[in-house]
Amino acid sequence: MLIYGNTPKDIGAMMWRGRYKLLSILCIIAVAVMLVGCGTKKADGQLNALDKFWDTLGGKKTDLIEKVK
């Protein structure tokens, strides 16, 4: 018998007494994770950021001098 604290058997008994509360918390977390996973936007497969970057650096075949005039 442990005087200052709880034994693992006592901790297990306390968790078993509050099993519905523990189970409900785990269910709420699981539902939240499922909802967040279903709500994410799917990528369209296009990488536009790199194309815009190279176009800004002059990747397009345009004459910049004519563009200034």
Beta strands, then each sheet from edge to edge (+ up, - down):
end
